[in-house]
């Protein structure tokens, strides 16, 4: 019975996760990646993320798809220009 309930909770949490791809213009070095990562680590609704310097890409999973604008604002406030790709 517990395994059955565990599967239900896991499924629900997956369905609430949204994945977004963001282009980050101006991200040119590892220092930029570290600066962005530091800020993203402080945002509670981010499940996980990966930053790809060579592609100027951020792939991010968030718990509430309506908060993607907040993520974009956090990065824009660091001096980068963010474009939502999907």
Secondary structure, 3 states (H helix, E strand, C coil): CHHHHHHHHHHHHHHCCEEEEEEEECCCCHHHHHHHHHHHHCCCCEEEEEEEHHHCEEEEEECCHHHHHHHHHHHHCCCCEEEECC
